[in-house]
Amino acid sequence: MKKMAVLAPLLWLFLGSAQAETVTLDKTIKAGGEMTLSFRCDGGKVEIFRNEESDCHVWVEYDQQRCRTDLNYDDDTRTLELFIDHDNWEMTKKSGDEKSKYARVRIGLPPKADLNLDLVIKAGELTMTLGDLHIQSLEVRSYAGESHIDFDKPNRCEMKTFDVDFKVGKVQLINLGNADFSEADINSSVGEMTIDFNGEKIRHAMARVDLEIGETTIIVPEEIGVKIKVSKFLFLSNVDYPNWFTQEGSYYYSRNYDKEKNSLYLVVSTGIGALKIRVDKGEAH
């Protein structure tokens, strides 16, 4: 009994330390002028948005026994590097009613800095709300999971690079007309994708869209002229388009293509699956 009395406090101490695995990284970085965000994450729930304050704010919650997190900021290059590495990818999966143990990440971007965003996320959920920022370049790679990118307000500068690549999962790209890009590269390997070109800043834009397997819906606003070139993979691809468009061989032209000053040119390569083209007539959606 005496041995049990001695061991009991030690046992409770051990259990308490085993349970205290989750830690939080909370840091604010002074950011002005130009800033590059280099983010690498092998599993997580990631939210990136416009910070209400003038600085960059990074918040990460993770299991310190199963995950390693490194955050560095170089004043000379004005580069913020965030690296998140889990010991075992299996822990990112939910089991029954247990909560997923992958990292939770929230990044508030500085509203006045000229931003270059370079993200690689191997698995998980990605949500980006990028309106009312100065984004010069956006590069995103996602290997598996769900992604939602929304330019809910106009970008404050011309975007020189817009390159996104999604391997497996459900993808929503919303209000790309607010991104203010001249050229864009959009790639999807396997899954369901929605690409919405609504917004205020399309003048003369071109986007290359490469689709392999799955269903893709492209939404274009009625008030701009649209030309679409579609390359299909034999008989395994299907293009569904409204009567707002006329087809001439591999090209589809909106009814107002020759009349509108603002135009969008899409070069679409389809694999196995369906391509749906839809026209937004201005109703809220």
Backbone bond lengths (Angstrom), bond angles and torsions (degrees), N, CA, C in turn:
res aa  C-N    CA-C-N  psi(-1)  N-CA   C-N-CA  omega(-1)  CA-C   N-CA-C  phi
1 M - - - 1.465 - - 1.523 111.46 -
2 K 1.387 115.03 -37.47 1.451 117.82 179.24 1.521 111.31 -64.66
3 K 1.404 115.13 -37.27 1.458 118.20 178.82 1.522 110.91 -64.66
4 M 1.343 115.95 -39.62 1.463 120.05 178.76 1.517 110.89 -64.28
5 A 1.329 116.42 -38.65 1.461 120.07 179.52 1.518 111.19 -64.44
6 V 1.336 116.25 -34.49 1.458 119.82 179.40 1.515 110.96 -75.65
7 L 1.348 116.89 -38.75 1.463 121.30 -176.54 1.519 113.01 -74.26
8 A 1.323 117.08 -28.36 1.474 120.09 -175.31 1.520 112.89 -57.69
9 P 1.354 119.61 -49.36 1.475 118.37 178.75 1.526 112.48 -61.62
10 L 1.365 116.12 -37.02 1.461 119.25 178.28 1.515 111.16 -64.74
11 L 1.341 116.56 -38.30 1.454 120.79 179.36 1.522 110.87 -65.25
12 W 1.297 116.84 -44.60 1.464 119.94 178.43 1.524 111.72 -64.35
13 L 1.357 115.78 -36.04 1.466 119.54 177.45 1.522 110.76 -64.24
14 F 1.356 115.57 -40.96 1.463 120.13 179.34 1.518 111.28 -65.91
15 L 1.339 116.71 -45.10 1.456 120.24 179.98 1.519 111.23 -63.09
16 G 1.338 116.14 -39.81 1.452 119.30 179.84 1.516 111.87 -63.50
17 S 1.364 115.66 -41.52 1.466 117.83 -180.00 1.513 111.17 -70.22
18 A 1.360 117.70 -31.68 1.463 120.40 179.92 1.515 110.80 -68.56
19 Q 1.343 116.40 -32.88 1.447 119.66 -178.32 1.530 111.75 -79.08
20 A 1.333 116.44 -25.73 1.461 119.87 -177.15 1.523 109.80 -85.63
21 E 1.342 115.94 64.34 1.456 121.15 -175.89 1.525 112.04 -98.35
22 T 1.325 117.70 -27.07 1.457 120.90 -175.37 1.520 110.99 -83.00
23 V 1.319 115.19 127.66 1.453 120.47 178.13 1.526 108.58 -124.94
24 T 1.317 116.03 163.50 1.459 121.55 -177.61 1.520 110.05 -125.84
25 L 1.309 114.93 130.74 1.464 121.92 171.60 1.518 107.48 -102.84
26 D 1.316 116.55 123.52 1.461 121.59 -176.84 1.528 107.94 -135.85
27 K 1.347 115.75 109.33 1.459 118.47 -174.08 1.514 110.82 -141.07
28 T 1.326 115.59 142.84 1.460 123.28 175.61 1.520 109.06 -112.79
29 I 1.336 115.89 130.77 1.463 121.62 -178.59 1.513 108.93 -115.02
30 K 1.320 116.14 126.33 1.464 120.54 175.95 1.522 108.78 -69.31
31 A 1.314 116.57 120.29 1.459 120.37 -175.16 1.518 110.13 -130.61
32 G 1.332 115.22 126.88 1.457 120.29 176.16 1.511 109.42 -145.70
33 G 1.302 116.90 162.72 1.458 119.12 -178.42 1.512 110.91 69.47
34 E 1.343 116.67 -119.18 1.462 121.92 -179.18 1.517 110.22 -111.02
35 M 1.350 117.51 141.38 1.455 121.52 178.85 1.515 110.23 -140.36
36 T 1.338 115.89 137.34 1.464 122.05 175.38 1.521 108.82 -109.86
37 L 1.326 116.74 130.96 1.460 122.48 173.30 1.522 108.35 -106.43
38 S 1.335 115.88 115.73 1.459 122.09 175.40 1.523 107.51 -110.26
39 F 1.327 116.21 109.61 1.468 121.47 -171.47 1.521 109.21 -122.72
40 R 1.345 116.37 125.23 1.458 122.88 177.53 1.520 108.15 -126.84
41 C 1.331 116.00 126.15 1.465 120.47 -175.97 1.527 108.66 -146.04
42 D 1.328 117.21 128.18 1.461 118.68 -179.41 1.527 112.85 -92.92
43 G 1.313 118.10 -3.96 1.451 120.79 175.42 1.508 110.66 -178.43
44 G 1.328 117.01 127.38 1.446 117.16 -179.19 1.511 113.59 177.51
45 K 1.312 114.44 169.57 1.454 122.70 170.00 1.518 105.53 -107.07
46 V 1.324 116.63 109.86 1.454 122.18 -168.53 1.522 110.17 -116.12
47 E 1.324 115.79 129.93 1.462 122.34 174.61 1.528 108.48 -124.49
48 I 1.336 116.68 127.43 1.454 122.27 178.83 1.524 107.92 -127.64
49 F 1.326 116.52 131.50 1.457 119.82 -170.61 1.527 109.48 -156.64
50 R 1.315 116.23 173.63 1.460 122.76 177.40 1.522 109.74 -77.43
51 N 1.325 115.27 124.48 1.456 119.86 178.54 1.526 109.62 -76.41
52 E 1.306 116.84 141.67 1.457 120.77 177.81 1.529 111.54 -73.18
53 E 1.330 116.70 -25.26 1.462 121.17 177.01 1.528 108.98 -90.34
54 S 1.340 116.17 171.95 1.467 120.23 -175.56 1.522 112.94 -80.89
55 D 1.333 118.26 -11.44 1.458 122.03 -176.29 1.525 111.21 -99.46
56 C 1.334 115.52 176.11 1.462 121.64 174.80 1.525 108.60 -95.75
57 H 1.305 116.08 132.35 1.462 120.28 -178.25 1.527 109.59 -120.71
58 V 1.340 116.17 128.33 1.469 122.02 -179.22 1.523 108.66 -120.51
59 W 1.321 115.03 128.48 1.462 121.57 178.11 1.524 108.38 -131.56
60 V 1.340 116.72 124.66 1.462 121.70 -179.74 1.513 109.08 -132.99
61 E 1.314 116.44 129.02 1.462 121.96 173.43 1.521 107.45 -114.33
62 Y 1.346 116.83 125.95 1.462 119.10 -174.20 1.525 110.79 -152.59
63 D 1.317 115.36 165.46 1.455 122.99 178.14 1.528 107.71 -90.03
64 Q 1.321 116.63 110.77 1.457 120.05 -173.26 1.523 113.26 -69.93
65 Q 1.336 118.30 -17.00 1.451 120.58 177.97 1.526 112.07 -85.04
66 R 1.332 117.53 -18.43 1.462 120.82 -177.09 1.527 113.17 -121.29
67 C 1.317 116.99 -3.46 1.454 120.27 -172.41 1.533 110.20 -141.35
68 R 1.322 115.13 140.96 1.456 120.86 176.43 1.521 108.99 -115.80
69 T 1.319 116.72 132.38 1.460 122.06 -178.94 1.523 109.58 -126.03
70 D 1.326 116.24 128.73 1.459 121.86 176.59 1.524 109.30 -123.79
71 L 1.320 116.17 131.37 1.455 122.50 178.13 1.518 109.12 -129.01
72 N 1.330 116.26 123.76 1.462 120.51 -179.63 1.522 109.42 -138.69
73 Y 1.338 115.46 144.02 1.456 120.59 175.19 1.517 108.81 -129.60
74 D 1.333 115.37 125.65 1.456 122.24 179.61 1.522 108.52 -100.72
75 D 1.324 115.66 114.23 1.466 120.17 -178.48 1.524 112.52 -65.87
76 D 1.334 116.48 -33.14 1.463 120.03 -177.07 1.529 111.71 -68.44
77 T 1.330 115.91 -46.75 1.470 119.81 -179.14 1.531 112.48 -93.25
78 R 1.344 115.73 -7.08 1.460 121.48 -176.87 1.535 111.27 53.68
79 T 1.326 114.19 46.64 1.463 121.95 -179.10 1.517 110.21 -114.86
80 L 1.323 116.00 125.69 1.453 122.51 175.24 1.528 107.91 -101.59
81 E 1.332 116.77 119.89 1.456 122.17 179.28 1.518 109.78 -110.86
82 L 1.330 115.65 125.33 1.458 121.35 177.04 1.522 107.98 -125.74
83 F 1.333 115.69 122.35 1.461 122.16 -175.17 1.524 108.77 -125.01
84 I 1.329 117.05 126.17 1.464 121.68 179.82 1.519 108.60 -127.94
85 D 1.345 116.17 122.03 1.463 121.69 -174.91 1.526 109.48 -131.37
86 H 1.336 116.17 121.47 1.464 121.55 175.71 1.526 109.99 -94.03
87 D 1.323 115.82 148.40 1.462 120.14 178.70 1.524 112.10 -68.94
88 N 1.330 115.53 -34.13 1.465 119.97 -174.05 1.516 109.31 -142.21
89 W 1.333 117.13 121.52 1.459 120.51 -179.86 1.521 111.94 -64.88
90 E 1.329 118.55 -25.07 1.461 120.37 -177.38 1.521 111.72 -61.76
91 M 1.327 116.46 -27.76 1.462 119.36 -178.62 1.521 111.96 -68.97
92 T 1.323 117.89 -14.68 1.456 119.64 179.53 1.519 111.90 -78.51
93 K 1.324 116.80 -8.74 1.455 120.04 -179.52 1.522 110.65 -90.84
94 K 1.318 116.42 145.33 1.451 120.96 178.69 1.531 109.27 -81.94
95 S 1.323 116.71 141.63 1.456 122.02 178.77 1.526 108.22 -125.68
96 G 1.334 116.26 109.96 1.445 120.55 -178.39 1.506 111.48 61.75
97 D 1.338 115.65 -127.57 1.459 120.75 -179.62 1.527 112.52 -92.53
98 E 1.323 116.92 1.50 1.454 119.19 -179.01 1.522 110.41 -72.23
99 K 1.325 115.68 143.39 1.450 120.41 177.88 1.525 109.92 -75.07
100 S 1.310 115.66 146.00 1.455 120.22 175.91 1.522 109.52 -62.17
101 K 1.323 116.13 143.17 1.457 120.67 -175.16 1.524 112.99 -102.18
102 Y 1.319 117.83 12.62 1.461 116.31 178.44 1.530 110.58 -76.93
103 A 1.302 114.84 167.82 1.462 120.44 -174.54 1.522 111.27 -68.02
104 R 1.318 115.71 150.34 1.463 122.98 171.90 1.514 107.80 -112.17
105 V 1.326 115.80 127.89 1.458 121.03 -172.00 1.526 109.52 -128.89
106 R 1.328 116.04 133.39 1.466 122.17 173.30 1.523 107.75 -131.17
107 I 1.337 115.74 124.29 1.457 121.01 -179.97 1.521 108.66 -124.00
108 G 1.338 115.86 117.32 1.454 121.24 175.85 1.517 109.38 -96.71
109 L 1.329 116.66 114.65 1.458 121.23 -175.45 1.528 111.14 -82.66
110 P 1.329 117.31 142.89 1.470 120.36 179.84 1.523 110.77 -68.35
111 P 1.319 118.93 132.45 1.466 121.35 -172.82 1.520 114.92 -73.87
112 K 1.345 118.47 -19.69 1.462 119.80 -174.63 1.522 113.86 -106.23
113 A 1.336 118.22 -11.67 1.463 121.04 -178.60 1.525 110.77 -78.04
114 D 1.345 116.41 149.26 1.467 121.46 172.33 1.518 107.59 -81.03
115 L 1.324 116.76 116.12 1.458 122.01 -166.29 1.524 112.99 -105.48
116 N 1.340 114.56 137.63 1.455 122.98 168.82 1.527 106.82 -120.86
117 L 1.317 116.76 116.35 1.458 121.30 -173.99 1.521 110.03 -110.71
118 D 1.340 116.11 123.77 1.462 123.10 -178.90 1.522 107.74 -129.76
119 L 1.341 117.11 106.88 1.453 121.54 -172.38 1.522 110.93 -124.58
120 V 1.341 115.70 137.41 1.459 122.64 171.25 1.516 107.45 -131.34
121 I 1.335 116.21 117.45 1.464 121.82 -178.94 1.525 107.78 -126.24
122 K 1.324 116.65 116.43 1.461 119.86 -173.85 1.523 112.49 -77.71
123 A 1.318 118.55 -35.31 1.464 121.02 -179.27 1.519 109.44 -156.95
124 G 1.345 115.10 149.86 1.460 118.96 175.69 1.509 113.40 127.11
125 E 1.324 115.10 -153.93 1.456 122.41 -177.92 1.524 109.53 -119.31
126 L 1.330 115.34 132.56 1.453 121.06 179.42 1.518 109.55 -124.01
127 T 1.322 116.76 124.49 1.457 122.78 175.93 1.520 108.19 -126.98
128 M 1.338 116.44 121.26 1.460 121.38 179.69 1.524 108.90 -125.71
129 T 1.321 116.94 124.72 1.458 123.33 174.59 1.521 106.27 -116.59
130 L 1.338 117.12 106.13 1.457 121.31 -162.26 1.524 114.20 -116.70
131 G 1.304 117.43 19.30 1.452 119.62 -179.58 1.514 113.30 -73.05
132 D 1.357 115.69 151.93 1.461 123.21 172.90 1.530 112.59 62.98
133 L 1.342 116.30 38.46 1.459 122.60 176.83 1.525 109.59 -124.22
134 H 1.331 116.19 170.48 1.462 122.01 175.30 1.535 108.04 -105.18
135 I 1.314 117.83 79.32 1.457 121.26 -177.60 1.524 109.09 -97.06
136 Q 1.344 115.64 115.21 1.462 121.28 178.78 1.518 111.97 -86.88
137 S 1.331 116.58 -35.20 1.465 120.19 178.89 1.519 109.89 -147.59
138 L 1.330 114.74 144.59 1.460 121.25 178.87 1.523 108.16 -136.58
139 E 1.335 115.82 117.64 1.456 122.17 176.38 1.524 108.26 -128.10
140 V 1.339 116.04 123.43 1.461 121.51 -177.25 1.514 109.15 -131.18
141 R 1.347 116.60 132.43 1.453 122.96 172.27 1.518 107.99 -124.73
142 S 1.330 116.30 125.30 1.465 120.96 178.10 1.528 108.16 -131.69
143 Y 1.332 116.48 129.58 1.459 120.36 -175.13 1.529 112.57 -94.69
144 A 1.307 117.61 -33.40 1.463 120.16 179.43 1.518 109.30 -160.42
145 G 1.341 115.90 137.74 1.455 119.61 177.92 1.515 112.01 131.17
146 E 1.320 114.98 -166.82 1.461 121.69 -179.69 1.523 110.18 -108.77
147 S 1.340 115.65 139.35 1.462 120.80 -179.67 1.519 109.81 -132.80
148 H 1.324 115.51 136.88 1.463 122.23 178.37 1.519 107.43 -136.06
149 I 1.336 117.07 113.77 1.462 122.36 -179.94 1.525 107.94 -120.58
150 D 1.325 116.29 123.56 1.462 121.07 -174.08 1.526 109.84 -132.11
151 F 1.341 116.10 120.02 1.463 121.15 169.67 1.523 107.15 -92.14
152 D 1.328 115.49 79.70 1.459 120.80 -172.04 1.525 112.25 -69.45
153 K 1.351 116.89 -19.70 1.470 122.23 174.98 1.519 107.65 -135.88
154 P 1.337 118.14 160.43 1.464 120.13 -177.59 1.530 112.84 -60.88
155 N 1.325 114.93 139.73 1.459 121.61 170.89 1.530 108.70 -66.65
156 R 1.335 117.40 142.78 1.464 120.65 -172.63 1.527 113.88 -88.09
157 C 1.328 118.08 1.43 1.458 120.77 176.99 1.526 108.60 -149.19
158 E 1.318 115.90 165.13 1.458 119.36 177.61 1.529 109.93 -70.37
159 M 1.321 116.22 132.81 1.448 120.73 178.89 1.530 109.16 -88.65
160 K 1.327 115.31 117.44 1.454 119.95 -176.07 1.524 112.74 -82.08
161 T 1.330 117.01 -30.51 1.473 121.84 179.52 1.519 109.33 -132.14
162 F 1.336 115.66 125.00 1.461 121.46 175.18 1.524 106.11 -135.30
163 D 1.342 116.00 101.62 1.465 121.61 -172.44 1.524 108.48 -138.30
164 V 1.333 117.19 110.88 1.466 121.20 -179.26 1.520 109.21 -126.91
165 D 1.331 116.12 142.01 1.463 121.99 -175.80 1.524 108.28 -141.30
166 F 1.332 116.36 118.70 1.454 122.02 -178.27 1.532 108.51 -120.61
167 K 1.324 116.45 126.48 1.464 120.10 -175.84 1.530 112.14 -85.86
168 V 1.326 117.50 -58.62 1.465 121.58 -176.88 1.519 109.00 -137.38
169 G 1.341 116.45 130.23 1.460 118.47 174.83 1.514 113.15 139.40
170 K 1.313 114.49 -175.19 1.460 122.75 178.95 1.516 108.92 -97.82
171 V 1.340 116.84 129.77 1.456 122.01 -174.15 1.523 109.64 -129.39
172 Q 1.334 115.67 134.85 1.464 122.36 173.96 1.522 108.67 -128.50
173 L 1.329 116.08 119.84 1.460 122.80 175.16 1.523 106.61 -113.93
174 I 1.318 116.96 112.28 1.456 122.09 -167.34 1.533 110.56 -117.09
175 N 1.343 115.51 140.31 1.468 122.70 175.83 1.530 112.73 57.14
176 L 1.321 116.24 44.91 1.464 119.67 -179.66 1.522 111.66 -67.70
177 G 1.323 117.85 -17.62 1.450 120.36 175.08 1.509 113.04 -63.48
178 N 1.327 117.71 -18.69 1.467 121.93 176.76 1.524 112.99 -87.38
179 A 1.342 117.52 -7.64 1.465 119.87 -175.18 1.519 112.55 -73.37
180 D 1.321 117.62 -22.19 1.468 123.77 179.10 1.531 111.30 61.70
181 F 1.332 116.48 50.55 1.460 121.33 175.93 1.526 109.67 -102.24
182 S 1.333 115.75 153.62 1.454 121.04 171.40 1.524 110.57 -95.08
183 E 1.352 115.73 -38.37 1.458 121.66 177.11 1.518 109.50 -134.95
184 A 1.333 115.99 145.05 1.458 121.02 179.51 1.516 109.32 -140.57
185 D 1.337 115.58 147.90 1.459 122.53 173.52 1.521 108.07 -121.53
186 I 1.340 115.41 120.77 1.454 121.60 -177.07 1.526 107.98 -126.22
187 N 1.337 116.56 122.16 1.463 121.29 -176.21 1.523 110.28 -127.97
188 S 1.336 114.91 139.36 1.457 120.83 176.16 1.521 108.44 -141.94
189 S 1.332 117.62 128.91 1.464 121.13 -177.84 1.530 112.01 -91.37
190 V 1.330 117.65 -59.54 1.463 121.41 -177.07 1.522 108.66 -137.98
191 G 1.333 116.57 125.40 1.458 118.48 175.66 1.512 113.07 142.51
192 E 1.317 114.18 -164.60 1.464 122.87 -178.66 1.524 108.86 -111.07
193 M 1.338 115.99 128.91 1.462 119.92 -176.30 1.517 111.16 -131.72
194 T 1.337 115.85 137.89 1.459 122.89 171.86 1.523 108.14 -120.37
195 I 1.341 116.56 126.85 1.462 122.03 179.36 1.523 107.56 -121.92
196 D 1.315 115.93 113.84 1.469 122.34 -174.41 1.526 108.82 -113.08
197 F 1.333 117.01 118.44 1.459 121.95 -177.23 1.529 112.79 -99.56
198 N 1.306 118.51 21.64 1.457 120.42 174.47 1.523 110.16 -67.23
199 G 1.336 116.01 158.76 1.455 120.75 179.96 1.514 111.22 143.79
200 E 1.330 115.77 -171.56 1.466 121.23 -171.33 1.524 114.43 -110.94
201 K 1.337 119.59 -10.62 1.461 119.20 -164.58 1.525 115.08 -115.32
202 I 1.302 119.89 11.74 1.459 119.29 176.91 1.524 109.38 -76.40
203 R 1.320 115.27 121.54 1.473 121.40 175.29 1.532 108.78 -113.56
204 H 1.329 116.23 -72.41 1.461 121.40 172.90 1.521 106.31 -134.02
205 A 1.318 116.42 92.76 1.459 121.67 -174.17 1.519 110.59 -118.69
206 M 1.336 114.46 150.54 1.458 121.27 176.86 1.520 109.23 -132.78
207 A 1.327 116.09 137.57 1.457 120.59 178.54 1.521 109.60 -132.82
208 R 1.333 115.51 132.39 1.460 121.74 172.61 1.521 108.38 -97.01
209 V 1.316 116.42 123.78 1.459 121.92 -176.10 1.524 107.99 -120.53
210 D 1.332 116.77 116.41 1.459 122.41 -177.65 1.519 109.00 -113.44
211 L 1.332 116.17 115.69 1.457 122.18 -176.36 1.529 109.40 -119.85
212 E 1.319 117.13 139.81 1.468 119.46 -178.01 1.526 112.10 -111.74
213 I 1.323 117.62 -66.55 1.470 120.95 -177.88 1.519 108.49 -133.07
214 G 1.331 116.49 126.51 1.456 119.70 176.40 1.506 112.80 134.50
215 E 1.315 115.30 -170.01 1.467 122.47 -177.80 1.519 109.54 -111.81
216 T 1.324 116.02 130.55 1.460 121.41 -178.96 1.517 110.18 -126.83
217 T 1.326 115.80 134.24 1.460 122.50 175.14 1.520 108.82 -115.92
218 I 1.329 116.66 123.97 1.452 122.53 176.53 1.524 108.54 -109.63
219 I 1.337 116.05 124.15 1.460 122.03 -178.84 1.525 108.55 -110.97
220 V 1.336 116.23 126.40 1.469 120.58 179.36 1.529 108.80 -122.83
221 P 1.333 117.61 145.75 1.469 120.12 177.99 1.522 110.94 -75.10
222 E 1.313 116.16 148.21 1.458 121.80 -176.85 1.527 112.01 -69.71
223 E 1.342 118.49 -26.25 1.459 120.79 -170.09 1.523 113.74 -83.46
224 I 1.337 120.36 2.00 1.461 120.96 175.69 1.531 109.80 -120.00
225 G 1.333 115.90 153.89 1.454 120.28 176.55 1.526 110.19 -79.50
226 V 1.333 115.92 134.87 1.467 120.62 -174.77 1.523 110.28 -127.30
227 K 1.314 114.52 131.41 1.463 121.91 173.45 1.522 107.79 -123.47
228 I 1.334 116.87 130.25 1.462 121.28 -176.94 1.528 109.17 -127.46
229 K 1.318 115.96 125.23 1.460 120.88 171.38 1.519 108.13 -103.70
230 V 1.334 117.27 124.94 1.460 121.44 -175.88 1.529 109.22 -118.13
231 S 1.334 115.25 125.18 1.466 121.79 172.58 1.519 107.35 -107.20
232 K 1.326 116.81 117.10 1.458 121.57 -175.33 1.524 110.74 -101.95
233 F 1.339 114.74 150.76 1.460 121.49 176.18 1.528 108.88 -90.27
234 L 1.322 115.91 89.48 1.461 123.01 178.82 1.523 110.42 51.25
235 F 1.330 117.25 -137.44 1.462 121.86 -176.28 1.525 111.99 -93.04
236 L 1.329 117.47 4.24 1.462 120.14 -175.27 1.521 112.57 -87.56
237 S 1.331 116.94 -0.41 1.462 121.38 177.94 1.516 109.97 -112.62
238 N 1.334 115.36 147.41 1.452 120.93 179.14 1.521 109.04 -133.02
239 V 1.348 116.20 132.59 1.461 121.16 179.17 1.524 108.67 -112.66
240 D 1.328 115.15 122.48 1.463 121.96 179.30 1.528 107.36 -112.16
241 Y 1.333 117.92 116.38 1.458 120.97 -176.44 1.527 110.13 -137.03
242 P 1.339 117.90 149.43 1.468 121.48 -178.53 1.523 111.27 -80.09
243 N 1.324 116.32 170.58 1.466 120.54 -178.12 1.531 112.06 -73.91
244 W 1.337 117.98 -0.21 1.462 121.66 171.97 1.532 109.84 -66.55
245 F 1.316 116.85 -20.23 1.461 122.54 179.44 1.523 110.81 -108.19
246 T 1.331 115.27 148.79 1.459 121.68 170.30 1.521 107.76 -116.59
247 Q 1.328 116.18 141.94 1.454 121.04 -178.07 1.521 110.48 -101.49
248 E 1.335 114.87 133.82 1.452 121.76 173.27 1.527 107.51 -132.05
249 G 1.313 116.26 93.57 1.463 121.16 -175.51 1.511 110.95 66.85
250 S 1.333 116.13 -121.14 1.469 121.02 179.71 1.525 112.41 -88.65
251 Y 1.345 117.75 1.48 1.458 121.64 -175.56 1.527 111.13 -107.99
252 Y 1.334 114.81 146.18 1.460 122.61 175.98 1.528 107.24 -125.76
253 Y 1.336 116.67 128.34 1.464 122.06 -177.55 1.525 109.40 -118.80
254 S 1.340 115.39 134.01 1.455 118.38 173.92 1.525 109.27 -71.17
255 R 1.301 116.57 155.97 1.455 122.49 -175.84 1.535 112.06 -59.77
256 N 1.319 116.82 -28.56 1.466 121.79 -176.76 1.530 112.39 -102.91
257 Y 1.310 117.93 16.96 1.471 120.66 -171.82 1.531 112.35 -59.22
258 D 1.312 118.60 -41.29 1.469 121.96 -177.90 1.524 113.26 -82.09
259 K 1.316 117.68 -8.20 1.458 120.87 -174.84 1.522 112.92 -102.14
260 E 1.327 116.86 -32.37 1.462 119.75 -172.62 1.527 111.86 -83.31
261 K 1.329 116.21 140.75 1.459 122.45 177.73 1.520 110.79 -72.14
262 N 1.317 117.48 -41.21 1.458 122.48 -179.98 1.528 109.72 -87.39
263 S 1.347 116.27 137.73 1.462 118.73 -174.39 1.524 111.33 -142.93
264 L 1.316 113.92 154.69 1.461 122.28 177.25 1.522 107.86 -130.71
265 Y 1.346 116.80 127.20 1.457 122.46 179.01 1.526 107.68 -114.17
266 L 1.322 116.86 121.53 1.458 122.71 -179.38 1.522 109.88 -113.00
267 V 1.315 116.19 130.49 1.466 122.52 174.12 1.522 106.58 -112.23
268 V 1.333 116.27 107.79 1.457 121.44 -169.92 1.526 110.00 -114.86
269 S 1.341 115.91 127.43 1.460 121.86 172.77 1.521 108.04 -111.86
270 T 1.325 116.59 121.60 1.461 120.41 -176.85 1.522 110.18 -111.65
271 G 1.325 115.63 145.96 1.455 121.77 176.98 1.510 110.55 -104.90
272 I 1.313 116.08 -117.68 1.466 122.06 -179.61 1.522 108.14 -99.35
273 G 1.325 117.19 115.92 1.459 119.79 -179.41 1.506 111.78 147.08
274 A 1.327 116.11 -158.67 1.457 121.76 -175.31 1.515 110.44 -124.45
275 L 1.335 114.72 141.47 1.458 122.15 174.39 1.520 108.10 -116.28
276 K 1.338 115.88 121.66 1.457 121.17 178.98 1.528 109.04 -112.69
277 I 1.330 115.87 128.49 1.457 121.68 176.87 1.523 108.28 -108.57
278 R 1.315 116.51 126.73 1.451 121.00 -176.82 1.538 109.36 -127.82
279 V 1.330 116.14 149.74 1.459 122.33 -179.87 1.514 109.05 -112.23
280 D 1.335 116.69 127.47 1.455 122.00 176.32 1.510 108.45 -94.81
281 K 1.317 116.54 120.22 1.459 121.86 -176.95 1.511 114.15 -92.04
282 G 1.338 115.60 11.71 1.456 118.98 174.05 1.512 114.27 106.45
283 E 1.337 118.44 -4.61 1.466 119.27 177.98 1.523 108.40 -70.48
284 A 1.314 115.50 152.41 1.472 120.14 177.09 1.515 108.61 -63.26
285 H 1.304 114.47 141.59 1.453 119.20 -179.79 1.521 109.62 -145.49
